[in-house]
Amino acid sequence: MKIYINGKFYNEEDAKISVFDHGLLYGDGVFEGIRLYEKCVFKLDEHLERLEYSAKSILLTLPWSREEMAQAVLETCRQNALINGYIRLVVTRGKGSLGLSPKGCNDPQLIIIAGQISLYSPGLYESGLKIITVPTRRVAPGAFATQVKSLNYLNNIIAKMEAAQHGYLEAIMLNEQGYVAECTADNIFTVSKGIMYTPDSSDGALKGVTREVLKKIVQELNIPLKTTKLTRYDVWNADECFLTGTAAEIMPVVEVDARKIGTGVPGEMTQRCLKVFRQKASKEGRFL
């Protein structure tokens, strides 16, 4: 595998950054996860825009233009001869002192890894996923902007571990008020009586790129969608539930906290949305 770091390509075993990089020392940096479908980097410009917003939010100046980063992503995919795959784009604050202050970190690192990912087995898209709610809460928007995809993901990692301890692949995270925020790596949607619902960003939901794509698909299918506060009660009694994310795509959920969702199989609206998403995936983005 060829890894891109600041304009150069390295073999996997030779790809290195400084141990004094604040991305390593303090999780000081931002990232994006991006998908490649049939040599089409899906929604690349949207991902790069969000990366820029995240960087601006943490006062991290990007010395590369959006087009320069786009070309670097495309070339990394070419270097690894990928047709389908997953791209991780990381920007760290760069090398600095052992103190918290980023003063002196004047050389941010742009790292691009392009390879394969299989978050869920293909069979789960047909049978559906079982998930639980975990104790770890989503970081409160008042403490840190939840829209920033920072390298400090420990909050989500702990929630993921809590789910794994009980034999689950994914989990719902609540906010401090007890409302549903999102899952550890995905946004969440429900369907009740023909209307689709999803939490608002003010409740801790990331403005996911796949989430925004789903909103457009729903509009095309004439499905009413409401962004609102969701409780666990709302999720337990939904007719359908599904997750959205770059790696997850659109994943049906058939059980939450041991409560069967709907009929216990992926719902009709969920399947329609997944079908349309897969039709769009290899057509909307930058081609290699």
N, C-alpha and C positions, 0 to 999 in steps of 0.2 A: 504493500500500500504506500502511495505517495502522499505526504502531508505537506500542506502549504503553510509556510511561516514567513510573513513579511516579504513577499515577492520571490521566495525561493522554494523549491520542492526538495523534500528530504525523504529518505527511506524511513519507514516507521520506527526502526530502532535508533535512528539518528536524529529524530525530531525532538528538540529540546528547547526549554526556556530556562531562565535563571531561577534558582531556588529563592531569590530575593524578589521575584515578581509578586506584586501585591494581589494578583489574581490567585496565586497559590497561597500566600500568607493569610489573606483576609477575605477571599472570595470577591475581590474588588474588580469587577468587570461585568460584561454582558454577553449574551449568546442568543443564537437562533437555531432551531432545528427545522430543516427544510427537506422536502421530498423531491425525488427525481422519478418521473414516470415516462417510460418510453422516450428517453433523451430530452424530456421537457422538465426543466426545473420549475416546479409548481409554485406560482405566486411569488416569484423571486423578488420582485420590486416591493411587494407588500411586506415581505419579511425584512428586507433591508431598510425600509422606512421605519418599521417598528424597532429595529436595531438602533437606528439613528435616534429615535425618540428615547429609548432606554438609556443610551449613552449621554444624551443631553441632560436627562433627568438626574444622573449621578455626576454631572460636571466632568465628563470624560470626552475630550475633544478627539474626534476621529480625523486623522491626517489623510484619509483616503476618501475620494468621492464615491458616491453610490455606484457609478458606472465602473470605477476601478474595482470595487468589491464584487460587483456582478461578474465582471470578466474573470476575476480570480476564482470565483465559485465554479463558473463554467469550465475553466481550464483544469481545475482540480478533478472535476468529473471526467474530463477527457483523459487526463493523465492516468486515471484508474480504470479506464475503459468501461465505464458504467453505462448501463442502459436504464436500469431501475436501481434505486438506492436511497440512502439517507445521508444528509449533509449536516454536519455540525459546524457552525461558524461561531468562533469565539474571539472576543476582544478583551484582553487583560489591560490593567492600568499600566503595567510594565515594571521594570526593576526599580526598587527604591530601598529605603532604610527599613529597619526592624520596627519602627514606630508606626502608629496608625495613620499619621498624616501622609497624604499622597504627594506632598511637596517633594520634588526631586524625581518623581516618576515621569520622565519626559519621553519615554520611548514605548508607547503602547504596542502590544503584539497582536497581529491579526493571524489567527490560526484557523485553517479550514481542513476538516477531515471528511472524506467522502467514502462511504462503504455500504454495508448492508445492515438492515435492522428488521427484526421480526418481533414486535412487541406482543402480539397475540397470534395464536395459531389460526389458520384459515377456518377451521371448524367452529370456532367461537362466533364467527360472524353469522353462522347459520343457527347455532344453538343458543347463543346469547351468554352474557357474562353475569356472574353473581358477585355482588360487592357488599361492603359493610361501611358503616360510619365509624370513624376512629376518634379517640380522645383529642389528639393534637389539633389545635385550631389553626385556621388560616391566619397569616400575619395581618393585623388590622390595618386598613388603609390609612388610619391616622398615625400609625407607627412608621410605615414605609409604603411608598406607592406600589400597589399591587400590579400595576401595569408594566413595571420594569422587570424584564427577564434577566435577573442578575445571576452571577455565578454562585451566590450564596443560596443554595437550595436545600439547606439542612432541614428547614421546616417541613418541606414536602418529603424529604427522604425519611424522616422519622415517621411520618404518617404512612408512607409506603411500607416501612418495616413493621409497623403495628398491624397493617392488613396482612402481611405475609406470615406473621406469627400465628394468625388464625386461619391460614390457608387460602387467603384471597389475593387476587392479582391487583386489585384496585380498590380505592376507598373514597368515600365522601368526606370532605373537610368542611366543618361549620365555621362561621365567623364568631366573633366574641358575643354577638347577640343571639346566637343559636340558630341563625338562618343558614341554609345551604349556600356555600360559596362556590366550590368546584371540587373536582377530584384531585388526586395528587399530581396528575400530569395532564388532565383532560377537563374540558368544560362539560357541563351536564345539561340535558334537556329532558323535559317530560311532556307527555301528551295526555290531556284529560278532556273528555267529551268533545273531541274534534279540535281542540285548541292546544297549541304548543306553547310551552313556557320555558324560560331560562333565567337564572339569576343575573342581576345587573352588576356591572363592574364596581359599583359603590358597595356591593355586598362581598367583594373580594374576588370576583370572577375576572380572570385574565381575558383581555380582548383577543382571543385566539384567532389566528388567520383562518383556520378551518371553521371556527365558529361563525366568522363573517361570511364565508362561502356558503355555509349551511343556511344562513339567513336569506341569502339571495335565492338559493334553491327552493326554500319554503315559499318565497314570494312567487316564483315561477309556477309552483304547484298549487297556488291559491290556498295555502294552509295558513290560517290566522296564527300569528305569533305574538306573545306578550312577554316583555322583559319585566320581571317582578320579583318580589321576595318569595322564596320557597322554604317551607319547613320540611322536616323529615316526614311529617304526617302527609304533606302534599305528595311527596315522592312515593311513599308506601301505597297510597291509594290511586296512583296514576294508572292510566290504561296502557301507557308505553313509557319507556325510559331509554335514553341512549347517551353515549359520550362522544365528544368530538375532540380531535387533536391531530397534530401533524403525523405522529407515529401511529396513533390509534385509528385515524380516519373517522369513520362513523361506526361505533361499536354498540350493538344492542345490549341492553341490560334487562335481565329477566327475573332478578331477585335482589332485594335490598334489605339488609338486616333480617334475613330469614323470612321476609314477606314476599310472596310471589307478586310480580308486576303483571297486571292484566291477566292474560291466559297462561303466562309462564313461557311464552315463546316470543321471538322478535315480532314486534307489531307491524302492521301494514304501512303506516306512515314512515316508520323507521326504515323499512326495506325500500320504499320508494325513494327516500332521500339518499340512501346508500347507493342505489342504482344510478341515480343522476350524478352523484358525486364522482363515481368511478368513470362515468362517461366524460366528465369535464376534466378529470385529473391530468390527462396527457395532452390537453389542448390549451390550457391557460397558464402561460408562464414564458420562460426563456428557453429556447431550444439550443442544444449543443451544436 
